[in-house]
């Protein structure tokens, strides 16, 4: 039996099954309101732009009108190259991303004749890079630079030509800071404004060398699943942004924010709100991993790139006790390879020890780059290595401790609780802008405290009182000591804020700033003992300075429990209201993702017991 369908059904079926060759054309008014066009112009929610460079705007309008800019762009694209300009100065060569989108969404034939311009510099740049995919790279926090304590983000442009990812190009966003800038001015301008900022392109090996080899920071590469059209669009837009200036603000309009905005060009939903009060690199990385792109996950792979120091300690943990012993003998005896302990080893053990010691000296040279003795030691090691057979004896063994940058607790915190002292009880509510403290789970920096705007309010007699406000509270109680040389690690802490001078008074507030230096000892992977000496200055209350000493330990009891015990003594002879001694114990129970329960006991003249429920979140 032969079935014959009406002819019109055939054409309807063909129409439904045939993919559209191009997007439906839009009018100028429609496209000026297109989200992608507005993203190309970096338009804020208030219709102003994040970009401050006048040359970026072809319309020259002060209010950055999107329709006026679209009309001016189309007009500039139609113009022939004049005698007084090179092809590379033409609008098509300056704004290839605009050209790409306009040709896709607008019927340009209705607006005159367009002649494609040959753009030598742009085409050379694209040909050299030959970008076929993009990656987001997260660099771990760097305690030696206030602007890098929270980590850093940049883009990696993956090339189809490259045999090594080190030869790929990368795009960085940062403040334009004078080389000899005063550190205090640097911090103030970074927070309150005063610096221009912009994008710059460098080969990835330069960032890898700076972050992994010099600053000894771990990297995580997030491979992004984007179509070639969108890879080209972002790449073209990067070309448009090189040399363009923005305002820089460390807390919100920072590297994480503008890298996110660059990626949002090809995403349907925002990674970060334009109105976010603060933006953390870890938050952007987390949003990426939760994001979908064309019905698939946006992030297809996460690659861990350990720093030289992480590699060293990974290698060190692979050594047997006898290998560690021989390595220590070599270090203590200026790498004298004639000793019997070394000579009696089998070849494999010699290879392993030499490889670890070469890694060790590489890290030591970063910390003391002008030390000629270290260079001589390295030459000794290399000569000894050349005697041994070829081949790599150790490989980096990845483990669950190398958590990617987006994992861990969100940075911001709300808390509610109750406190009870010897004389009265009160409720508490709290807020912390960011980031983590000594007892946080999932922190990338063990035994480190990085907190900003940590506020705790007491609810007493139907009134709110400030119990404490830490504007900044930064402490690094453990920096990895030199293997085979140092038993103790350097430790330091700085806090600036407002507090009540004792537990019995909620109307005895005082501003303060304190700093401490000391040493710590790592008992095992879970427990640290520390001792600090320092001073605390009180402002607004007799303007006195007290000397202080602190001794304490921090330990991880299991996957859900951490505790801290600290004893401190202060020379408070000018402040009778302050006790000379203070004992503080804190227990953290991480009972659910983004939630924890904290118990606190404090002894200072009187007893204070408190319990707080903390909820962690981010934008």
C-alpha positions as CSV (number, residue, x, y, z in Angstrom):
1,X,0.0,0.0,0.0
2,X,1.5,3.4,-1.0
3,X,0.9,6.4,1.2
4,X,1.1,9.8,-0.3
5,X,1.4,12.9,1.9
6,X,0.2,16.3,0.8
7,X,3.0,18.4,-0.6
8,X,2.7,21.2,2.0
9,X,3.5,18.7,4.8
10,X,6.8,17.8,3.0
11,X,7.8,21.5,3.0
12,X,6.8,22.0,6.6
13,X,8.8,19.0,7.7
14,X,11.8,20.2,5.7
15,X,11.5,23.6,7.3
16,X,11.4,22.2,10.8
17,X,14.4,19.9,10.3
18,X,16.6,22.4,8.6
19,X,18.8,24.4,11.0
20,X,18.8,28.1,10.6
21,X,21.9,29.3,8.7
22,X,22.0,32.6,10.5
23,X,20.3,34.4,13.4
24,X,17.2,36.4,12.6
25,X,18.2,40.0,11.8
26,X,17.3,42.8,14.2
27,X,16.7,46.5,13.8
28,X,19.2,49.0,15.2
29,X,16.8,49.8,18.0
30,X,16.4,46.1,18.9
31,X,20.1,45.3,18.7
32,X,21.0,48.4,20.8
33,X,19.0,46.7,23.6
34,X,20.6,43.3,23.0
35,X,22.3,42.1,26.1
36,X,25.4,40.9,24.2
37,X,25.8,44.4,22.6
38,X,25.6,46.0,26.0
39,X,28.1,43.5,27.4
40,X,30.5,44.5,24.6
41,X,30.2,48.1,25.9
42,X,30.5,47.0,29.5
43,X,27.3,48.8,30.4
44,X,26.3,48.9,34.1
45,X,22.8,48.5,35.4
46,X,22.6,52.4,35.7
47,X,23.4,52.6,31.9
48,X,26.9,53.9,32.5
49,X,30.0,51.9,31.5
50,X,32.8,50.4,33.5
51,X,35.2,51.6,30.8
52,X,36.7,55.1,31.3
53,X,38.9,55.4,28.1
54,X,37.4,58.0,25.7
55,X,38.9,56.3,22.6
56,X,36.7,53.3,23.2
57,X,33.6,55.3,22.4
58,X,33.1,56.1,18.7
59,X,29.9,58.1,19.4
60,X,31.7,60.4,21.8
61,X,28.6,60.7,23.9
62,X,29.1,61.3,27.6
63,X,26.2,59.1,28.7
64,X,27.3,56.1,26.7
65,X,24.1,55.7,24.8
66,X,24.0,52.2,23.3
67,X,22.0,53.2,20.2
68,X,24.2,56.1,19.5
69,X,27.3,53.9,19.8
70,X,25.8,51.3,17.5
71,X,25.0,53.9,14.8
72,X,28.5,55.4,15.2
73,X,30.1,52.0,15.0
74,X,28.2,51.0,11.8
75,X,29.1,54.4,10.3
76,X,32.8,53.9,11.1
77,X,32.8,50.4,9.7
78,X,31.5,51.7,6.3
79,X,34.2,54.4,6.1
80,X,37.1,53.8,3.7
81,X,40.7,53.9,5.0
82,X,41.8,57.5,4.7
83,X,45.2,58.7,3.5
84,X,46.2,59.8,7.0
85,X,45.5,56.4,8.7
86,X,46.7,52.9,8.4
87,X,44.4,49.9,8.0
88,X,45.1,49.0,11.6
89,X,43.6,52.3,12.8
90,X,40.3,51.5,11.0
91,X,37.2,50.8,13.2
92,X,36.9,47.2,11.8
93,X,40.5,46.5,13.0
94,X,40.0,48.2,16.4
95,X,36.7,46.5,17.2
96,X,36.5,43.0,15.6
97,X,34.1,41.7,18.2
98,X,31.6,44.5,17.4
99,X,32.1,43.7,13.7
100,X,31.5,39.9,14.3
101,X,28.2,40.5,16.2
102,X,26.8,43.3,14.0
103,X,27.3,41.1,10.9
104,X,25.5,38.2,12.7
105,X,22.5,40.2,14.0
106,X,22.0,43.1,11.6
107,X,21.3,43.1,7.9
108,X,24.2,45.4,7.1
109,X,23.2,45.7,3.4
110,X,20.4,47.9,4.6
111,X,22.9,50.4,5.9
112,X,25.2,50.8,2.9
113,X,28.2,49.0,1.5
114,X,30.6,47.4,3.8
115,X,34.1,46.5,2.6
116,X,36.1,44.1,4.7
117,X,39.4,45.8,5.8
118,X,42.7,43.9,5.9
119,X,43.9,44.2,9.5
120,X,47.6,43.2,9.6
121,X,48.3,43.6,13.4
122,X,45.0,42.0,14.5
123,X,45.3,39.1,12.0
124,X,48.9,38.5,13.0
125,X,47.9,38.5,16.7
126,X,45.1,36.0,16.0
127,X,47.3,33.8,13.7
128,X,50.1,33.7,16.3
129,X,47.7,32.7,19.1
130,X,45.4,30.4,17.0
131,X,43.0,30.2,19.9
132,X,40.7,27.1,19.9
133,X,39.6,27.1,23.6
134,X,39.7,29.1,26.8
135,X,40.5,28.3,30.4
136,X,40.0,30.2,33.6
137,X,43.1,30.0,35.9
138,X,42.7,30.4,39.7
139,X,45.9,31.3,41.7
140,X,45.8,30.6,45.4
141,X,46.1,33.4,48.0
142,X,49.5,35.2,48.5
143,X,49.9,36.5,52.0
144,X,52.8,38.9,51.1
145,X,50.5,41.1,49.0
146,X,47.3,42.6,50.4
147,X,45.7,42.6,46.9
148,X,46.4,38.9,46.4
149,X,45.4,37.4,49.8
150,X,42.1,36.2,48.4
151,X,43.6,34.6,45.3
152,X,43.7,35.8,41.7
153,X,41.9,35.0,38.4
154,X,43.1,35.3,34.8
155,X,42.2,33.8,31.4
156,X,44.3,31.3,29.4
157,X,44.0,31.3,25.7
158,X,44.6,27.8,24.5
159,X,46.3,27.4,21.1
160,X,45.8,24.7,18.6
161,X,49.4,25.1,17.6
162,X,51.0,24.8,21.0
163,X,52.8,21.6,22.1
164,X,53.1,23.0,25.6
165,X,50.5,25.0,27.5
166,X,53.3,27.2,28.8
167,X,53.5,28.7,25.3
168,X,49.8,29.6,25.3
169,X,48.8,33.2,25.8
170,X,47.0,34.5,28.9
171,X,45.0,37.6,29.8
172,X,45.4,39.3,33.1
173,X,43.4,42.2,34.7
174,X,45.0,44.4,37.3
175,X,45.6,47.8,38.7
176,X,48.2,50.1,37.0
177,X,50.4,50.8,40.0
178,X,53.7,52.9,40.0
179,X,56.8,50.7,40.7
180,X,57.8,52.7,43.8
181,X,54.3,53.1,45.3
182,X,54.1,53.5,49.1
183,X,52.4,50.3,50.6
184,X,50.0,52.4,52.7
185,X,49.0,54.5,49.6
186,X,48.7,51.2,47.7
187,X,46.2,49.7,50.2
188,X,44.1,52.9,50.5
189,X,43.9,53.5,46.8
190,X,43.1,49.9,46.2
191,X,40.2,50.0,48.6
192,X,38.8,53.5,48.0
193,X,39.8,54.1,44.4
194,X,42.5,56.1,42.6
195,X,44.1,53.6,40.3
196,X,43.4,52.9,36.6
197,X,43.2,49.2,35.6
198,X,43.2,47.2,32.5
199,X,43.8,44.0,30.6
200,X,47.2,42.8,29.4
201,X,48.3,39.8,27.5
202,X,51.4,37.7,28.2
203,X,52.4,34.1,27.5
204,X,51.2,31.7,30.1
205,X,54.7,30.7,31.1
206,X,55.3,34.2,32.5
207,X,52.3,33.9,34.9
208,X,53.3,30.3,35.7
209,X,56.8,31.4,36.5
210,X,55.6,34.4,38.6
211,X,52.9,32.6,40.5
212,X,54.2,29.0,40.8
213,X,58.0,29.5,40.8
214,X,58.5,32.9,42.5
215,X,55.5,33.5,44.7
216,X,55.1,29.7,45.2
217,X,51.3,29.8,44.6
218,X,49.3,26.8,43.4
219,X,47.2,27.2,40.3
220,X,44.0,25.5,39.1
221,X,43.0,25.6,35.4
222,X,39.3,25.4,34.6
223,X,38.8,24.3,31.0
224,X,35.7,25.9,29.4
225,X,33.3,24.3,27.0
226,X,32.6,27.0,24.5
227,X,31.8,26.9,20.8
228,X,34.4,28.2,18.3
229,X,32.2,31.2,17.5
230,X,32.1,32.2,21.2
231,X,35.8,31.6,21.6
232,X,36.4,33.9,18.7
233,X,34.0,36.5,20.1
234,X,35.8,36.6,23.4
235,X,39.2,36.6,21.7
236,X,38.1,39.5,19.5
237,X,36.8,41.4,22.5
238,X,40.1,40.9,24.3
239,X,41.8,42.6,21.3
240,X,39.3,45.5,21.8
241,X,40.1,45.8,25.5
242,X,43.9,45.8,25.3
243,X,45.0,49.4,26.2
244,X,41.5,50.3,27.5
245,X,41.3,51.7,31.1
246,X,38.8,50.9,33.9
247,X,38.6,52.1,37.5
248,X,40.1,49.7,40.0
249,X,38.6,48.8,43.4
250,X,40.1,45.9,45.3
251,X,36.9,44.8,47.0
252,X,34.4,44.7,44.1
253,X,35.7,45.9,40.7
254,X,38.7,43.7,40.8
255,X,40.3,40.9,38.7
256,X,37.5,38.4,39.6
257,X,34.7,40.8,38.6
258,X,36.1,41.9,35.2
259,X,37.2,38.4,34.2
260,X,33.7,37.3,35.0
261,X,32.2,40.1,32.9
262,X,34.4,39.1,30.0
263,X,33.1,35.5,30.1
264,X,29.5,36.7,30.6
265,X,29.7,38.0,27.0
266,X,28.8,34.5,25.8
267,X,26.7,33.3,28.7
268,X,23.0,33.7,29.1
269,X,23.1,34.3,32.9
270,X,25.4,36.4,35.0
271,X,28.3,34.9,37.0
272,X,28.4,38.0,39.3
273,X,25.9,40.7,39.7
274,X,26.9,44.2,38.6
275,X,25.8,45.4,42.0
276,X,27.8,43.0,44.1
277,X,29.3,44.8,47.1
278,X,32.4,42.5,47.0
279,X,33.6,39.9,44.6
280,X,35.9,37.0,45.5
281,X,37.9,34.9,43.0
282,X,36.7,31.7,44.6
283,X,33.1,32.8,44.2
284,X,33.6,33.3,40.4
285,X,35.3,29.9,40.1
286,X,32.4,28.3,42.0
287,X,29.8,30.0,39.7
288,X,31.6,28.7,36.7
289,X,31.5,25.1,37.9
290,X,27.7,25.4,38.5
291,X,27.0,27.0,35.2
292,X,25.6,25.4,32.1
293,X,26.4,26.3,28.5
294,X,24.2,25.1,25.6
295,X,22.7,22.3,27.8
296,X,26.1,21.1,28.9
297,X,28.4,21.9,31.8
298,X,30.5,25.0,31.2
299,X,33.6,23.6,32.9
300,X,34.8,20.3,31.4
301,X,37.9,19.7,33.3
302,X,39.9,21.1,36.3
303,X,43.7,20.7,36.3
304,X,45.8,21.2,39.3
305,X,49.2,23.0,38.7
306,X,51.3,22.7,41.9
307,X,53.8,25.3,42.9
308,X,57.5,24.4,43.2
309,X,57.1,24.4,47.0
310,X,54.0,22.1,46.8
311,X,56.0,19.7,44.6
312,X,58.9,19.8,47.0
313,X,56.8,18.8,50.0
314,X,54.9,16.2,47.9
315,X,58.3,14.7,47.0
316,X,59.5,14.9,50.6
317,X,56.5,12.9,51.9
318,X,57.4,10.1,49.4
319,X,60.9,9.7,51.0
320,X,61.5,6.8,53.3
321,X,63.0,7.6,56.7
322,X,66.4,6.4,55.6
323,X,66.3,8.5,52.5
324,X,65.3,11.6,54.6
325,X,68.2,10.8,56.9
326,X,70.8,10.7,54.1
327,X,69.3,13.8,52.5
328,X,69.7,15.7,55.9
329,X,73.3,14.5,56.2
330,X,74.0,15.9,52.7
331,X,72.4,19.3,53.6
332,X,74.2,19.6,56.9
333,X,77.6,18.7,55.2
334,X,77.4,21.1,52.3
335,X,76.4,18.3,49.8
336,X,79.5,16.2,50.3
337,X,78.7,13.1,48.3
338,X,81.8,11.2,49.5
339,X,80.2,10.2,52.8
340,X,79.5,6.5,53.3
341,X,75.8,6.9,54.0
342,X,75.3,8.2,50.5
343,X,77.8,6.0,48.7
344,X,76.2,2.8,50.1
345,X,72.8,3.6,48.6
346,X,71.5,1.8,45.6
347,X,71.3,3.9,42.4
348,X,67.5,4.3,42.6
349,X,67.7,5.8,46.1
350,X,70.5,8.2,44.9
351,X,68.3,9.3,42.0
352,X,65.4,10.0,44.3
353,X,67.4,11.9,46.9
354,X,69.2,14.1,44.3
355,X,65.9,14.9,42.6
356,X,64.3,16.0,45.9
357,X,67.4,18.1,46.8
358,X,67.4,19.8,43.4
359,X,63.7,20.7,44.0
360,X,64.7,21.9,47.5
361,X,67.5,24.2,46.3
362,X,65.2,25.6,43.6
363,X,62.7,26.7,46.3
364,X,65.5,28.0,48.5
365,X,66.9,30.1,45.6
366,X,63.5,31.7,45.1
367,X,63.6,32.9,48.8
368,X,67.3,33.9,48.6
369,X,68.0,34.5,44.9
370,X,71.4,36.2,45.3
371,X,72.9,33.5,47.5
372,X,76.0,32.3,45.7
373,X,76.4,29.4,48.1
374,X,73.1,27.9,47.0
375,X,74.2,28.2,43.4
376,X,77.4,26.3,44.2
377,X,75.4,23.6,46.0
378,X,73.1,23.3,43.0
379,X,76.1,22.8,40.6
380,X,77.3,20.0,42.9
381,X,74.0,18.3,42.7
382,X,73.8,18.6,39.0
383,X,77.2,17.1,38.6
384,X,76.2,14.2,40.8
385,X,73.0,13.7,38.9
386,X,74.8,13.5,35.5
387,X,76.8,10.6,36.9
388,X,73.6,8.6,37.5
389,X,71.4,6.9,34.8
390,X,68.8,9.0,33.0
391,X,65.2,8.9,34.0
392,X,62.7,10.6,36.3
393,X,62.7,8.9,39.7
394,X,59.8,10.7,41.3
395,X,56.3,11.9,40.2
396,X,54.0,14.3,41.8
397,X,51.2,12.3,43.6
398,X,48.0,14.3,43.7
399,X,45.7,13.9,46.7
400,X,42.5,15.2,48.1
401,X,44.2,18.0,50.0
402,X,44.8,19.8,46.7
403,X,41.2,21.1,46.6
404,X,40.3,23.3,43.6
405,X,39.9,27.0,44.2
406,X,36.1,26.9,44.1
407,X,35.8,24.3,46.9
408,X,35.5,25.1,50.6
409,X,33.2,27.3,52.6
410,X,31.7,30.4,51.0
411,X,33.5,33.6,52.2
412,X,30.6,35.6,53.7
413,X,28.9,34.8,57.0
414,X,25.7,35.5,59.0
415,X,25.5,34.4,62.6
416,X,23.1,34.3,65.5
417,X,23.8,33.2,69.0
418,X,23.6,33.6,72.8
419,X,26.2,34.5,75.3
420,X,26.2,34.2,79.1
421,X,28.6,35.9,81.5
422,X,28.8,35.8,85.3
423,X,26.4,38.8,85.6
424,X,24.1,38.8,82.5
425,X,23.0,37.1,79.3
426,X,22.4,38.5,75.9
427,X,21.7,37.5,72.3
428,X,24.2,38.1,69.5
429,X,23.9,38.6,65.7
430,X,26.9,38.9,63.4
431,X,28.1,39.5,59.9
432,X,31.4,38.9,58.2
433,X,32.2,40.2,54.7
434,X,34.9,37.6,54.1
435,X,37.0,35.3,54.1
436,X,38.0,32.5,56.6
437,X,39.6,32.0,60.0
438,X,41.7,29.5,61.7
439,X,38.9,27.1,62.3
440,X,37.3,27.2,58.9
441,X,37.0,24.0,56.9
442,X,38.2,23.9,53.3
443,X,40.6,26.8,53.6
444,X,43.5,26.7,51.1
445,X,45.9,28.1,53.7
446,X,46.1,26.0,56.8
447,X,46.4,27.9,60.1
448,X,45.7,31.2,58.4
449,X,43.2,33.9,59.3
450,X,42.0,36.4,56.6
451,X,38.9,38.3,57.7
452,X,37.5,41.7,56.7
453,X,34.6,43.6,58.3
454,X,33.7,41.0,61.0
455,X,30.9,42.5,63.1
456,X,29.3,41.1,66.2
457,X,26.3,42.8,67.9
458,X,24.9,42.2,71.3
459,X,21.2,42.4,71.9
460,X,20.8,43.6,75.5
461,X,18.0,45.6,77.2
462,X,16.1,45.9,73.9
463,X,19.1,47.7,72.4
464,X,21.9,46.8,70.0
465,X,25.5,47.2,71.2
466,X,28.7,46.6,69.2
467,X,30.4,43.7,70.9
468,X,33.3,43.8,68.4
469,X,34.2,45.0,64.9
470,X,37.3,43.7,63.3
471,X,38.0,45.9,60.2
472,X,40.9,43.6,59.3
473,X,42.1,40.5,61.1
474,X,44.9,38.8,59.3
475,X,47.2,36.1,60.8
476,X,49.6,33.6,59.3
477,X,50.5,31.2,62.0
478,X,52.3,28.8,59.8
479,X,54.5,29.3,56.8
480,X,56.2,26.2,55.6
481,X,59.7,26.1,57.2
482,X,62.9,25.2,55.4
483,X,63.2,21.4,55.2
484,X,66.2,19.9,57.0
485,X,67.0,23.4,58.5
486,X,64.2,24.9,60.5
487,X,62.1,23.2,63.1
488,X,59.9,26.2,63.8
489,X,57.9,28.4,61.4
490,X,57.5,32.1,61.3
491,X,54.1,33.4,62.6
492,X,52.5,36.9,62.6
493,X,49.2,38.5,63.2
494,X,47.6,42.0,62.7
495,X,44.2,43.2,63.8
496,X,42.5,46.6,63.6
497,X,39.0,47.2,65.0
498,X,36.7,48.1,67.9
499,X,36.0,45.9,71.0
500,X,34.6,46.0,74.6
501,X,37.4,46.1,77.1
502,X,35.9,43.3,79.3
503,X,33.1,40.8,79.3
504,X,31.0,42.5,81.9
505,X,30.5,45.8,80.0
506,X,28.7,46.5,76.7
507,X,29.3,50.3,77.0
508,X,33.1,50.2,77.3
509,X,34.1,50.2,73.7
510,X,37.6,51.1,72.5
511,X,39.3,51.3,69.2
512,X,42.5,49.3,68.9
513,X,45.3,48.1,66.6
514,X,47.5,45.2,67.4
515,X,50.4,43.3,65.9
516,X,52.3,40.2,66.9
517,X,55.3,38.2,65.7
518,X,56.4,34.8,66.8
519,X,57.1,31.2,66.0
520,X,55.0,28.0,65.5
521,X,55.6,24.3,65.5
522,X,53.7,21.8,63.4
523,X,53.1,18.8,65.6
524,X,51.4,16.9,62.7
525,X,49.2,17.7,59.7
526,X,46.3,18.5,62.0
527,X,47.9,20.3,65.0
528,X,49.9,23.5,65.4
529,X,51.4,25.1,68.5
530,X,52.3,28.8,68.4
531,X,53.7,31.6,70.5
532,X,53.5,35.3,69.7
533,X,54.9,38.5,71.2
534,X,53.5,41.9,70.3
535,X,51.7,45.1,71.3
536,X,48.2,46.6,71.3
537,X,47.4,50.3,71.0
538,X,44.1,51.6,72.4
539,X,42.6,54.7,70.8
540,X,40.0,56.8,72.6
541,X,40.6,55.2,76.0
542,X,43.6,56.8,77.6
543,X,45.4,56.2,74.3
544,X,47.7,53.6,75.9
545,X,49.8,50.8,74.5
546,X,50.0,47.4,76.2
547,X,52.6,44.6,75.5
548,X,51.3,41.1,75.2
549,X,52.2,37.5,74.7
550,X,50.1,34.7,73.3
551,X,50.5,30.9,73.5
552,X,48.1,28.5,71.9
553,X,47.3,25.5,69.7
554,X,44.9,24.7,66.9
555,X,43.9,21.2,66.0
556,X,41.6,19.3,63.7
557,X,39.9,16.5,65.6
558,X,38.1,15.0,62.7
559,X,36.3,15.9,59.4
560,X,33.7,18.0,61.3
561,X,35.5,19.3,64.4
562,X,38.2,21.8,64.9
563,X,39.3,23.5,68.1
564,X,41.6,26.3,69.3
565,X,42.9,27.1,72.8
566,X,44.8,30.3,73.5
567,X,46.3,31.8,76.6
568,X,47.4,35.4,76.6
569,X,49.1,37.8,79.0
570,X,49.1,41.6,78.7
571,X,51.0,44.3,80.5
572,X,48.0,46.5,81.3
573,X,49.3,48.6,84.2
574,X,47.7,51.7,82.7
575,X,44.3,50.0,82.0
576,X,42.9,48.8,85.3
577,X,39.7,47.6,83.6
578,X,41.6,45.1,81.5
579,X,42.6,41.8,83.0
580,X,46.3,40.8,82.6
581,X,45.4,37.2,81.6
582,X,42.9,35.8,79.2
583,X,42.0,32.2,78.4
584,X,40.0,31.5,75.2
585,X,38.7,28.1,73.9
586,X,36.7,27.7,70.7
587,X,35.2,24.6,69.2
588,X,33.8,24.5,65.6
589,X,31.3,21.8,64.5
590,X,30.9,21.8,60.7
591,X,27.6,19.9,60.6
592,X,26.4,20.6,57.1
593,X,27.6,22.3,53.9
594,X,27.7,26.1,54.5
595,X,26.7,25.7,58.2
596,X,28.6,25.4,61.4
597,X,28.0,25.6,65.1
598,X,30.6,27.3,67.3
599,X,31.1,27.0,71.1
600,X,33.2,29.6,72.8
601,X,34.5,29.9,76.4
602,X,36.5,32.9,77.6
603,X,38.0,33.7,81.0
604,X,39.0,37.3,81.5
605,X,38.1,38.6,85.0
606,X,34.8,36.8,84.6
607,X,33.6,33.8,82.7
608,X,31.8,34.1,79.3
609,X,30.2,31.2,77.4
610,X,28.7,31.6,74.0
611,X,27.2,29.5,71.2
612,X,26.8,30.7,67.6
613,X,25.1,29.3,64.6
614,X,27.0,30.4,61.4
615,X,25.7,30.4,57.8
616,X,28.1,31.0,55.0
617,X,27.2,32.5,51.6
618,X,28.5,34.4,48.6
619,X,27.2,36.5,45.7
